[in-house]
Amino acid sequence: MKNTDELLAGVLAGEHGPRPDGLVATSVFWVHHGTRLAGGNTTYLNQYVLVRLGGAFGGCAFEAGEVDPSVCRDASGTPLDTLLREAPRPLRIAALDAYLGAARPHREAAAAERVTLPAGTPEIRAKARDEAIAGLLDIPAGARVALIGVVDPLVAAIRERGGTPLLCDFNLRTTRWGDPVADDMHEVLDTADAVVATGMTLGNGSFDTIVARCRERGVPLVVYAQSGSAVARAFLGAGVTALSAEPFPFSQFSAEPTTLYRYRAAAGA
């Protein structure tokens, strides 16, 4: 499987579980929130569209103005195959994520390593989450690590593991420490020794390019995903080396212990 279009076609054909034309998206949610961590000068603004399918939620982030709150009224109760074929890309990815998450829940996956994020403040929980993500990196000291989708605690976690971050984000220009952030991912993809990318790349359409480039160059790709965590999992061993999957409800929406799931591609895959 080369890209998300091939995965979507397989799902529509019933190759990954029940045919989606017999399923209904019970609920669709539109969520918008902002976060500024203590000691930082950046307010992270995130918006998600979420799809409930049976016992699973699928989610995908989107850029401001890309999906209107009316989606909750218009898409709730829609046949799943309609969303997969006709919805705006973030809603299609959320529906695909819900389908794959229902077919194979993270909580039941034998290959998943459960990591419990501790109760506490946003700073405590963000640090634990980003250390868990960085723990999937197997890099020598000084390795250049492309980080596509910049959050300051993850920049710090990469440095703590001896990596040199190469930063790219569509919405940030510097970190709290003044590190420059590029807005062209090719600048970092072409020179990195390893790549860490957010699941938000599924929503903006850059995920397929990142996976293809990492395959071509033979460099490891770690994905950290709230958006499309079950979608990214489908590419383990097919361009994705490791995955930190955090299905909804996401860690920033709770002060209680929550679970993320770490996966590694099988050796030789």
ZADO-1210 file (C-alpha; in nm, 4 decimals, padded with zeros to 6 digits):
<atoms>
<atom x="00.0000" y="00.0000" z="00.0000" code="MET" pos="1"/>
<atom x="00.1566" y="00.3256" z="-00.1163" code="LYS" pos="2"/>
<atom x="-00.0732" y="00.6037" z="00.0037" code="ASN" pos="3"/>
<atom x="-00.3968" y="00.7011" z="00.1758" code="THR" pos="4"/>
<atom x="-00.5938" y="00.6909" z="-00.1505" code="ASP" pos="5"/>
<atom x="-00.5087" y="00.3204" z="-00.1870" code="GLU" pos="6"/>
<atom x="-00.6066" y="00.2588" z="00.1762" code="LEU" pos="7"/>
<atom x="-00.9363" y="00.4412" z="00.1276" code="LEU" pos="8"/>
<atom x="-01.0126" y="00.2431" z="-00.1877" code="ALA" pos="9"/>
<atom x="-00.9458" y="-00.0803" z="-00.0014" code="GLY" pos="10"/>
<atom x="-01.1804" y="00.0186" z="00.2809" code="VAL" pos="11"/>
<atom x="-01.4567" y="00.1096" z="00.0356" code="LEU" pos="12"/>
<atom x="-01.4096" y="-00.2320" z="-00.1291" code="ALA" pos="13"/>
<atom x="-01.4473" y="-00.4112" z="00.2056" code="GLY" pos="14"/>
<atom x="-01.0847" y="-00.5289" z="00.2213" code="GLU" pos="15"/>
<atom x="-01.0282" y="-00.4121" z="00.5807" code="HIS" pos="16"/>
<atom x="-01.3554" y="-00.5131" z="00.7436" code="GLY" pos="17"/>
<atom x="-01.7275" y="-00.4720" z="00.6756" code="PRO" pos="18"/>
<atom x="-01.8242" y="-00.2649" z="00.3744" code="ARG" pos="19"/>
<atom x="-01.8800" y="00.0935" z="00.4928" code="PRO" pos="20"/>
<atom x="-02.2004" y="00.1349" z="00.2906" code="ASP" pos="21"/>
<atom x="-02.3737" y="-00.0607" z="00.5678" code="GLY" pos="22"/>
<atom x="-02.2424" y="00.1631" z="00.8476" code="LEU" pos="23"/>
<atom x="-02.3563" y="00.5003" z="00.9798" code="VAL" pos="24"/>
<atom x="-02.1586" y="00.7824" z="01.1436" code="ALA" pos="25"/>
<atom x="-02.3656" y="00.8204" z="01.4594" code="THR" pos="26"/>
<atom x="-02.2165" y="01.1535" z="01.5660" code="SER" pos="27"/>
<atom x="-01.9870" y="01.4178" z="01.4204" code="VAL" pos="28"/>
<atom x="-01.8141" y="01.6695" z="01.6477" code="PHE" pos="29"/>
<atom x="-01.6372" y="02.0018" z="01.5800" code="TRP" pos="30"/>
<atom x="-01.3848" y="02.0941" z="01.8493" code="VAL" pos="31"/>
<atom x="-01.1744" y="02.4118" z="01.8709" code="HIS" pos="32"/>
<atom x="-00.9330" y="02.4883" z="02.1541" code="HIS" pos="33"/>
<atom x="-00.6195" y="02.6834" z="02.2396" code="GLY" pos="34"/>
<atom x="-00.3285" y="02.6003" z="02.4716" code="THR" pos="35"/>
<atom x="-00.0374" y="02.8026" z="02.6083" code="ARG" pos="36"/>
<atom x="00.1976" y="02.5967" z="02.8254" code="LEU" pos="37"/>
<atom x="00.3624" y="02.7581" z="03.1290" code="ALA" pos="38"/>
<atom x="00.6908" y="02.9250" z="03.0393" code="GLY" pos="39"/>
<atom x="00.6063" y="02.9379" z="02.6686" code="GLY" pos="40"/>
<atom x="00.5157" y="03.2282" z="02.4435" code="ASN" pos="41"/>
<atom x="00.3203" y="03.0319" z="02.1847" code="THR" pos="42"/>
<atom x="-00.0532" y="02.9710" z="02.1882" code="THR" pos="43"/>
<atom x="-00.1248" y="02.6470" z="02.0054" code="TYR" pos="44"/>
<atom x="-00.4600" y="02.6666" z="01.8282" code="LEU" pos="45"/>
<atom x="-00.6117" y="02.3363" z="01.7243" code="ASN" pos="46"/>
<atom x="-00.9410" y="02.2391" z="01.5687" code="GLN" pos="47"/>
<atom x="-01.0610" y="01.8852" z="01.5142" code="TYR" pos="48"/>
<atom x="-01.3465" y="01.7115" z="01.3428" code="VAL" pos="49"/>
<atom x="-01.4440" y="01.3818" z="01.5096" code="LEU" pos="50"/>
<atom x="-01.6589" y="01.0920" z="01.3923" code="VAL" pos="51"/>
<atom x="-01.8247" y="00.8372" z="01.6217" code="ARG" pos="52"/>
<atom x="-01.8718" y="00.4915" z="01.4720" code="LEU" pos="53"/>
<atom x="-01.9963" y="00.2288" z="01.7135" code="GLY" pos="54"/>
<atom x="-01.7344" y="00.1872" z="01.9863" code="GLY" pos="55"/>
<atom x="-01.4706" y="00.4015" z="01.8163" code="ALA" pos="56"/>
<atom x="-01.3955" y="00.7680" z="01.7566" code="PHE" pos="57"/>
<atom x="-01.1973" y="00.8918" z="01.4600" code="GLY" pos="58"/>
<atom x="-01.0378" y="01.2343" z="01.4532" code="GLY" pos="59"/>
<atom x="-00.8523" y="01.4724" z="01.2277" code="CYS" pos="60"/>
<atom x="-00.7199" y="01.8246" z="01.2771" code="ALA" pos="61"/>
<atom x="-00.7914" y="02.0923" z="01.0201" code="PHE" pos="62"/>
<atom x="-00.6830" y="02.4461" z="00.9430" code="GLU" pos="63"/>
<atom x="-00.8946" y="02.7381" z="01.0617" code="ALA" pos="64"/>
<atom x="-01.2014" y="02.7891" z="00.8461" code="GLY" pos="65"/>
<atom x="-01.1621" y="02.4602" z="00.6591" code="GLU" pos="66"/>
<atom x="-01.4576" y="02.2881" z="00.8289" code="VAL" pos="67"/>
<atom x="-01.7620" y="02.4744" z="00.9589" code="ASP" pos="68"/>
<atom x="-01.9424" y="02.3857" z="01.2870" code="PRO" pos="69"/>
<atom x="-02.2515" y="02.3104" z="01.0783" code="SER" pos="70"/>
<atom x="-02.0810" y="01.9804" z="00.9934" code="VAL" pos="71"/>
<atom x="-02.2214" y="01.8474" z="01.3211" code="CYS" pos="72"/>
<atom x="-02.5762" y="01.8936" z="01.1947" code="ARG" pos="73"/>
<atom x="-02.5103" y="01.8036" z="00.8321" code="ASP" pos="74"/>
<atom x="-02.2945" y="01.4918" z="00.8728" code="ALA" pos="75"/>
<atom x="-02.4248" y="01.3214" z="01.1878" code="SER" pos="76"/>
<atom x="-02.6236" y="01.0136" z="01.0874" code="GLY" pos="77"/>
<atom x="-02.4675" y="01.0023" z="00.7388" code="THR" pos="78"/>
<atom x="-02.3754" y="00.6664" z="00.5812" code="PRO" pos="79"/>
<atom x="-02.0054" y="00.6162" z="00.6342" code="LEU" pos="80"/>
<atom x="-01.9281" y="00.5461" z="00.2702" code="ASP" pos="81"/>
<atom x="-02.0763" y="00.8862" z="00.1799" code="THR" pos="82"/>
<atom x="-01.8319" y="01.0599" z="00.4127" code="LEU" pos="83"/>
<atom x="-01.5441" y="00.8521" z="00.2799" code="LEU" pos="84"/>
<atom x="-01.6273" y="00.9444" z="-00.0798" code="ARG" pos="85"/>
<atom x="-01.7614" y="01.2989" z="-00.0629" code="GLU" pos="86"/>
<atom x="-01.6610" y="01.4808" z="00.2578" code="ALA" pos="87"/>
<atom x="-01.3846" y="01.7424" z="00.2856" code="PRO" pos="88"/>
<atom x="-01.0476" y="01.5744" z="00.3399" code="ARG" pos="89"/>
<atom x="-01.0288" y="01.6211" z="00.7228" code="PRO" pos="90"/>
<atom x="-01.3756" y="01.4689" z="00.7650" code="LEU" pos="91"/>
<atom x="-01.2848" y="01.1836" z="00.5259" code="ARG" pos="92"/>
<atom x="-00.9730" y="01.1102" z="00.7334" code="ILE" pos="93"/>
<atom x="-01.1751" y="01.1212" z="01.0581" code="ALA" pos="94"/>
<atom x="-01.4307" y="00.8797" z="00.9104" code="ALA" pos="95"/>
<atom x="-01.1524" y="00.6504" z="00.7851" code="LEU" pos="96"/>
<atom x="-00.9872" y="00.6658" z="01.1289" code="ASP" pos="97"/>
<atom x="-01.3149" y="00.5739" z="01.2989" code="ALA" pos="98"/>
<atom x="-01.3661" y="00.2807" z="01.0615" code="TYR" pos="99"/>
<atom x="-01.0147" y="00.1391" z="01.1137" code="LEU" pos="100"/>
<atom x="-01.0327" y="00.2044" z="01.4873" code="GLY" pos="101"/>
<atom x="-01.3611" y="00.0169" z="01.5114" code="ALA" pos="102"/>
<atom x="-01.2313" y="-00.2726" z="01.3021" code="ALA" pos="103"/>
<atom x="-00.9177" y="-00.3036" z="01.5145" code="ARG" pos="104"/>
<atom x="-00.9297" y="-00.1037" z="01.8385" code="PRO" pos="105"/>
<atom x="-00.5940" y="00.0167" z="01.9718" code="HIS" pos="106"/>
<atom x="-00.6872" y="-00.1170" z="02.3144" code="ARG" pos="107"/>
<atom x="-00.7103" y="-00.4704" z="02.1719" code="GLU" pos="108"/>
<atom x="-00.4053" y="-00.4622" z="01.9432" code="ALA" pos="109"/>
<atom x="-00.1477" y="-00.7202" z="02.0506" code="ALA" pos="110"/>
<atom x="00.1328" y="-00.5193" z="01.8903" code="ALA" pos="111"/>
<atom x="00.0548" y="-00.2047" z="02.0893" code="ALA" pos="112"/>
<atom x="00.2583" y="-00.1012" z="02.3927" code="GLU" pos="113"/>
<atom x="00.0318" y="00.0813" z="02.6365" code="ARG" pos="114"/>
<atom x="00.1801" y="00.3971" z="02.7902" code="VAL" pos="115"/>
<atom x="-00.0135" y="00.5654" z="03.0696" code="THR" pos="116"/>
<atom x="00.0191" y="00.9420" z="03.0824" code="LEU" pos="117"/>
<atom x="00.0092" y="01.0594" z="03.4445" code="PRO" pos="118"/>
<atom x="-00.2564" y="01.2745" z="03.6030" code="ALA" pos="119"/>
<atom x="-00.1530" y="01.6346" z="03.6427" code="GLY" pos="120"/>
<atom x="-00.1082" y="01.9718" z="03.4793" code="THR" pos="121"/>
<atom x="-00.0928" y="02.0258" z="03.1034" code="PRO" pos="122"/>
<atom x="00.2848" y="02.0687" z="03.1324" code="GLU" pos="123"/>
<atom x="00.3316" y="01.7375" z="03.3155" code="ILE" pos="124"/>
<atom x="00.1134" y="01.5494" z="03.0708" code="ARG" pos="125"/>
<atom x="00.2652" y="01.7114" z="02.7596" code="ALA" pos="126"/>
<atom x="00.6177" y="01.6308" z="02.8800" code="LYS" pos="127"/>
<atom x="00.5252" y="01.2657" z="02.9451" code="ALA" pos="128"/>
<atom x="00.3566" y="01.2345" z="02.6069" code="ARG" pos="129"/>
<atom x="00.6466" y="01.3856" z="02.4146" code="ASP" pos="130"/>
<atom x="00.9041" y="01.1771" z="02.6012" code="GLU" pos="131"/>
<atom x="00.7037" y="00.8686" z="02.5016" code="ALA" pos="132"/>
<atom x="00.7132" y="00.9826" z="02.1383" code="ILE" pos="133"/>
<atom x="01.0857" y="01.0587" z="02.1477" code="ALA" pos="134"/>
<atom x="01.1406" y="00.7154" z="02.3046" code="GLY" pos="135"/>
<atom x="01.0468" y="00.5635" z="01.9688" code="LEU" pos="136"/>
<atom x="01.3535" y="00.7251" z="01.8111" code="LEU" pos="137"/>
<atom x="01.6602" y="00.5053" z="01.7800" code="ASP" pos="138"/>
<atom x="01.9261" y="00.7581" z="01.6814" code="ILE" pos="139"/>
<atom x="02.2977" y="00.8167" z="01.7381" code="PRO" pos="140"/>
<atom x="02.4137" y="01.1350" z="01.9103" code="ALA" pos="141"/>
<atom x="02.4015" y="01.4312" z="01.6761" code="GLY" pos="142"/>
<atom x="02.1500" y="01.2765" z="01.4356" code="ALA" pos="143"/>
<atom x="01.9448" y="01.5314" z="01.2447" code="ARG" pos="144"/>
<atom x="01.5782" y="01.4756" z="01.3244" code="VAL" pos="145"/>
<atom x="01.3161" y="01.6444" z="01.1092" code="ALA" pos="146"/>
<atom x="01.0180" y="01.7433" z="01.3218" code="LEU" pos="147"/>
<atom x="00.7155" y="01.8184" z="01.1054" code="ILE" pos="148"/>
<atom x="00.4560" y="01.9667" z="01.3357" code="GLY" pos="149"/>
<atom x="00.6395" y="02.1553" z="01.6091" code="VAL" pos="150"/>
<atom x="00.5549" y="02.1478" z="01.9796" code="VAL" pos="151"/>
<atom x="00.8178" y="02.2770" z="02.2219" code="ASP" pos="152"/>
<atom x="00.8202" y="01.9788" z="02.4645" code="PRO" pos="153"/>
<atom x="00.8909" y="01.7444" z="02.1720" code="LEU" pos="154"/>
<atom x="01.1765" y="01.9652" z="02.0523" code="VAL" pos="155"/>
<atom x="01.3224" y="01.9380" z="02.4047" code="ALA" pos="156"/>
<atom x="01.2674" y="01.5613" z="02.4143" code="ALA" pos="157"/>
<atom x="01.4549" y="01.5133" z="02.0857" code="ILE" pos="158"/>
<atom x="01.7464" y="01.7189" z="02.2159" code="ARG" pos="159"/>
<atom x="01.7520" y="01.5172" z="02.5385" code="GLU" pos="160"/>
<atom x="01.8024" y="01.2035" z="02.3275" code="ARG" pos="161"/>
<atom x="02.1009" y="01.3632" z="02.1546" code="GLY" pos="162"/>
<atom x="01.9235" y="01.4621" z="01.8332" code="GLY" pos="163"/>
<atom x="01.9511" y="01.7891" z="01.6430" code="THR" pos="164"/>
<atom x="01.5988" y="01.9051" z="01.5520" code="PRO" pos="165"/>
<atom x="01.5240" y="02.0313" z="01.2003" code="LEU" pos="166"/>
<atom x="01.1921" y="02.2071" z="01.2408" code="LEU" pos="167"/>
<atom x="00.8968" y="02.2547" z="01.0069" code="CYS" pos="168"/>
<atom x="00.5463" y="02.3841" z="01.0765" code="ASP" pos="169"/>
<atom x="00.2894" y="02.5720" z="00.8696" code="PHE" pos="170"/>
<atom x="00.1862" y="02.7973" z="01.1575" code="ASN" pos="171"/>
<atom x="00.4975" y="02.8621" z="01.3727" code="LEU" pos="172"/>
<atom x="00.8120" y="03.0568" z="01.2884" code="ARG" pos="173"/>
<atom x="01.0214" y="03.0013" z="01.6048" code="THR" pos="174"/>
<atom x="01.0255" y="02.7891" z="01.9200" code="THR" pos="175"/>
<atom x="01.0320" y="02.9366" z="02.2686" code="ARG" pos="176"/>
<atom x="01.4122" y="02.9116" z="02.2509" code="TRP" pos="177"/>
<atom x="01.4325" y="03.1033" z="01.9261" code="GLY" pos="178"/>
<atom x="01.4953" y="02.8049" z="01.6959" code="ASP" pos="179"/>
<atom x="01.3893" y="02.8890" z="01.3387" code="PRO" pos="180"/>
<atom x="01.0963" y="02.6895" z="01.1981" code="VAL" pos="181"/>
<atom x="01.0720" y="02.6363" z="00.8225" code="ALA" pos="182"/>
<atom x="00.7382" y="02.6231" z="00.6415" code="ASP" pos="183"/>
<atom x="00.8666" y="02.4008" z="00.3568" code="ASP" pos="184"/>
<atom x="00.8929" y="02.0390" z="00.4665" code="MET" pos="185"/>
<atom x="01.1217" y="01.9503" z="00.1751" code="HIS" pos="186"/>
<atom x="01.3956" y="02.1586" z="00.3391" code="GLU" pos="187"/>
<atom x="01.4082" y="01.9125" z="00.6278" code="VAL" pos="188"/>
<atom x="01.2986" y="01.5898" z="00.4565" code="LEU" pos="189"/>
<atom x="01.5939" y="01.5976" z="00.2187" code="ASP" pos="190"/>
<atom x="01.8637" y="01.6286" z="00.4873" code="THR" pos="191"/>
<atom x="01.7281" y="01.4504" z="00.7967" code="ALA" pos="192"/>
<atom x="01.8655" y="01.1252" z="00.9370" code="ASP" pos="193"/>
<atom x="01.5224" y="01.0503" z="01.0874" code="ALA" pos="194"/>
<atom x="01.1777" y="01.2082" z="01.0638" code="VAL" pos="195"/>
<atom x="00.9096" y="01.2672" z="01.3256" code="VAL" pos="196"/>
<atom x="00.5759" y="01.3831" z="01.1827" code="ALA" pos="197"/>
<atom x="00.2399" y="01.4670" z="01.3333" code="THR" pos="198"/>
<atom x="-00.0797" y="01.2933" z="01.2286" code="GLY" pos="199"/>
<atom x="-00.2075" y="01.6379" z="01.1294" code="MET" pos="200"/>
<atom x="-00.0210" y="01.5780" z="00.8013" code="THR" pos="201"/>
<atom x="-00.3018" y="01.3370" z="00.7130" code="LEU" pos="202"/>
<atom x="-00.5489" y="01.6232" z="00.7205" code="GLY" pos="203"/>
<atom x="-00.3456" y="01.8645" z="00.5090" code="ASN" pos="204"/>
<atom x="-00.2489" y="01.6000" z="00.2521" code="GLY" pos="205"/>
<atom x="00.1273" y="01.5998" z="00.3124" code="SER" pos="206"/>
<atom x="00.1417" y="01.2581" z="00.4830" code="PHE" pos="207"/>
<atom x="00.1719" y="01.0640" z="00.1563" code="ASP" pos="208"/>
<atom x="00.4635" y="01.2815" z="00.0430" code="THR" pos="209"/>
<atom x="00.6434" y="01.2350" z="00.3760" code="ILE" pos="210"/>
<atom x="00.6000" y="00.8565" z="00.3693" code="VAL" pos="211"/>
<atom x="00.7158" y="00.8331" z="00.0073" code="ALA" pos="212"/>
<atom x="01.0241" y="01.0473" z="00.0710" code="ARG" pos="213"/>
<atom x="01.1230" y="00.8480" z="00.3793" code="CYS" pos="214"/>
<atom x="01.0844" y="00.5256" z="00.1786" code="ARG" pos="215"/>
<atom x="01.3003" y="00.6655" z="-00.1024" code="GLU" pos="216"/>
<atom x="01.5762" y="00.7818" z="00.1316" code="ARG" pos="217"/>
<atom x="01.5556" y="00.4820" z="00.3638" code="GLY" pos="218"/>
<atom x="01.5228" y="00.6941" z="00.6782" code="VAL" pos="219"/>
<atom x="01.3058" y="00.6037" z="00.9780" code="PRO" pos="220"/>
<atom x="00.9708" y="00.7776" z="01.0151" code="LEU" pos="221"/>
<atom x="00.8023" y="00.8113" z="01.3539" code="VAL" pos="222"/>
<atom x="00.4441" y="00.9404" z="01.3499" code="VAL" pos="223"/>
<atom x="00.2754" y="01.0888" z="01.6544" code="TYR" pos="224"/>
<atom x="-00.0942" y="01.0897" z="01.5918" code="ALA" pos="225"/>
<atom x="-00.4042" y="01.2176" z="01.7544" code="GLN" pos="226"/>
<atom x="-00.5312" y="01.2834" z="01.4025" code="SER" pos="227"/>
<atom x="-00.5784" y="00.9594" z="01.2137" code="GLY" pos="228"/>
<atom x="-00.3993" y="00.7334" z="01.4608" code="SER" pos="229"/>
<atom x="-00.5513" y="00.4174" z="01.3110" code="ALA" pos="230"/>
<atom x="-00.4890" y="00.5474" z="00.9591" code="VAL" pos="231"/>
<atom x="-00.1188" y="00.6010" z="01.0300" code="ALA" pos="232"/>
<atom x="-00.1035" y="00.2529" z="01.1866" code="ARG" pos="233"/>
<atom x="-00.1972" y="00.1023" z="00.8483" code="ALA" pos="234"/>
<atom x="00.1422" y="00.2217" z="00.7156" code="PHE" pos="235"/>
<atom x="00.3566" y="00.0496" z="00.9779" code="LEU" pos="236"/>
<atom x="00.6264" y="-00.1341" z="00.7862" code="GLY" pos="237"/>
<atom x="00.5213" y="00.0455" z="00.4658" code="ALA" pos="238"/>
<atom x="00.7100" y="00.3693" z="00.5275" code="GLY" pos="239"/>
<atom x="00.6201" y="00.4266" z="00.8930" code="VAL" pos="240"/>
<atom x="00.8790" y="00.2844" z="01.1331" code="THR" pos="241"/>
<atom x="00.7029" y="00.3598" z="01.4607" code="ALA" pos="242"/>
<atom x="00.3824" y="00.5210" z="01.5822" code="LEU" pos="243"/>
<atom x="00.2553" y="00.6907" z="01.8940" code="SER" pos="244"/>
<atom x="-00.1225" y="00.6564" z="01.8635" code="ALA" pos="245"/>
<atom x="-00.3461" y="00.8651" z="02.0855" code="GLU" pos="246"/>
<atom x="-00.7122" y="00.8077" z="02.0013" code="PRO" pos="247"/>
<atom x="-00.9827" y="01.0395" z="02.1312" code="PHE" pos="248"/>
<atom x="-01.0309" y="01.1593" z="02.4033" code="PRO" pos="249"/>
<atom x="-00.6945" y="01.3306" z="02.3624" code="PHE" pos="250"/>
<atom x="-00.4629" y="01.3968" z="02.6548" code="SER" pos="251"/>
<atom x="-00.5173" y="01.7741" z="02.6561" code="GLN" pos="252"/>
<atom x="-00.8856" y="01.7231" z="02.7334" code="PHE" pos="253"/>
<atom x="-00.8255" y="01.5488" z="03.0659" code="SER" pos="254"/>
<atom x="-00.6229" y="01.5914" z="03.3852" code="ALA" pos="255"/>
<atom x="-00.6669" y="01.2223" z="03.4696" code="GLU" pos="256"/>
<atom x="-00.4445" y="00.9317" z="03.3567" code="PRO" pos="257"/>
<atom x="-00.4967" y="00.8467" z="02.9899" code="THR" pos="258"/>
<atom x="-00.3402" y="00.5920" z="02.7548" code="THR" pos="259"/>
<atom x="-00.1460" y="00.6205" z="02.4340" code="LEU" pos="260"/>
<atom x="-00.0345" y="00.3223" z="02.2289" code="TYR" pos="261"/>
<atom x="00.3143" y="00.2806" z="02.0866" code="ARG" pos="262"/>
<atom x="00.3796" y="00.0587" z="01.7869" code="TYR" pos="263"/>
<atom x="00.7013" y="-00.0436" z="01.6115" code="ARG" pos="264"/>
<atom x="00.7224" y="-00.1978" z="01.2662" code="ALA" pos="265"/>
<atom x="00.8334" y="-00.5598" z="01.2631" code="ALA" pos="266"/>
<atom x="01.2050" y="-00.6100" z="01.2034" code="ALA" pos="267"/>
<atom x="01.2820" y="-00.6231" z="00.8334" code="GLY" pos="268"/>
<atom x="00.9466" y="-00.4714" z="00.7363" code="ALA" pos="269"/>
</atoms>
